[in-house]
Amino acid sequence: MSAPQRPELGQVVGEAEFSFSRDSLVRYAGASGDFNPIHYRDDVAEGVGLPGVLAHGMLTMGAAVQPVVDWAGDPGRILDYQVKFTRPVVVDAQLGATITVTATVGAVDEATARIDLTVMFDGQTVLGKAQVVVSLAP
């Protein structure tokens, strides 16, 4: 695959929405091996002081990087990806939950671009300092 076109500072390179249902959480638990009941049982989540069943942090993180992967054209171009989990994504039993992602160029040099992710749920940022470093080499 060819390298992504050299982006401009401040350019939005991707936007997406991802919806999670309780079924999504069960499937992710099976794939990841993370069967912590806070991800599928309201009584357990509330019993430990959470506002309800939470999406897995790594599920949120994995979904959030997808617009950058799509823009880069090859997941092998992702050199580094880091986030800080700032708020939980509460997945309602009937309504589910939807996160929105905006990927914006935060820095660019000859070989790489740093893409800053804004990841929102219910009007609030859920991943802080979410940054992806992408190789621009041919």
C-alpha positions in Angstrom: 0.0 0.0 0.0 1.1 3.5 -0.6 1.8 6.0 2.1 -1.0 8.4 3.1 -0.8 11.8 1.5 1.2 14.3 3.7 -1.4 16.0 5.9 -1.6 19.6 7.0 -1.4 20.6 10.6 -5.0 20.9 12.0 -6.5 18.8 9.1 -9.2 16.4 10.1 -8.2 13.0 8.6 -11.1 11.0 9.9 -14.4 11.0 11.7 -16.6 8.1 12.8 -19.3 6.9 15.2 -19.2 3.6 16.9 -22.2 2.0 18.7 -21.9 -0.5 21.4 -24.7 -2.7 22.7 -24.7 -5.2 25.6 -24.3 -7.9 22.9 -21.2 -6.1 21.6 -19.7 -6.2 25.2 -20.4 -10.0 25.5 -18.8 -10.6 22.1 -15.8 -8.5 23.0 -15.5 -10.3 26.4 -15.3 -13.6 24.5 -12.7 -12.3 22.1 -10.5 -10.6 24.7 -11.0 -13.0 27.7 -12.1 -10.1 29.9 -15.2 -11.4 31.6 -15.2 -8.9 34.4 -19.0 -8.7 35.3 -18.9 -4.8 35.3 -19.1 -5.2 31.6 -22.4 -7.1 31.5 -24.1 -7.1 35.0 -25.8 -3.9 36.2 -26.0 -5.2 39.8 -22.2 -5.8 40.0 -21.3 -2.5 38.3 -23.6 -0.6 40.6 -22.4 -2.6 43.6 -18.8 -1.3 43.1 -20.0 2.3 42.7 -20.2 2.5 38.9 -23.0 4.3 37.1 -23.9 1.1 35.2 -22.4 -1.5 32.8 -19.2 -0.1 31.2 -17.7 -0.8 27.8 -14.3 -2.3 28.0 -11.6 0.4 27.9 -9.7 -1.5 25.3 -12.8 -1.9 23.1 -13.3 1.9 23.2 -9.6 2.4 22.5 -9.6 -0.1 19.6 -12.7 1.5 18.0 -11.3 5.0 18.4 -8.1 4.3 16.4 -10.0 2.9 13.4 -10.5 6.2 11.5 -6.7 6.7 11.6 -6.1 3.2 10.3 -8.6 3.8 7.5 -6.8 7.1 6.6 -3.3 5.5 6.9 -4.4 2.6 4.6 -2.4 0.0 6.6 -2.5 -0.8 10.3 1.3 -1.5 10.1 1.8 2.3 9.6 0.7 2.9 13.2 4.0 3.3 15.1 2.6 4.3 18.5 -0.9 4.8 20.1 -1.5 6.0 23.6 -4.5 7.2 25.6 -5.6 8.2 29.1 -8.9 6.8 30.1 -10.8 9.8 31.6 -14.5 8.7 31.8 -16.3 5.5 31.4 -18.6 4.6 28.5 -21.9 3.5 30.1 -23.8 1.0 27.9 -27.5 1.2 28.5 -29.3 -2.1 28.3 -31.8 -0.9 25.7 -30.2 2.1 24.1 -26.5 1.0 24.1 -23.9 3.7 23.7 -22.3 5.6 20.9 -18.9 7.2 20.8 -17.8 9.8 18.2 -14.3 10.1 17.1 -12.5 13.0 15.3 -8.9 12.5 14.2 -7.0 15.7 13.7 -3.3 16.2 12.7 -1.6 17.6 15.8 2.0 17.5 14.4 3.8 16.5 11.2 7.4 16.0 10.2 9.2 14.4 7.3 8.6 10.8 8.4 5.6 10.8 10.7 2.3 12.5 11.6 0.8 12.7 15.1 -2.9 12.3 15.0 -4.8 13.6 18.0 -8.1 11.9 18.7 -11.2 13.5 20.2 -13.3 10.7 21.6 -16.7 11.7 23.0 -19.6 10.0 24.7 -22.7 11.7 26.0 -21.1 15.1 25.4 -17.9 14.4 27.3 -14.4 13.3 26.4 -13.7 9.7 27.4 -10.1 9.3 26.2 -7.6 12.0 27.1 -4.3 12.7 25.4 -5.3 10.1 22.7 -2.5 10.3 20.2 -1.5 8.1 17.3 1.9 8.3 15.5 1.7 7.3 11.9 4.5 6.6 9.5 4.4 8.6 6.3 7.3 6.8 4.7 6.6 5.3 1.2 
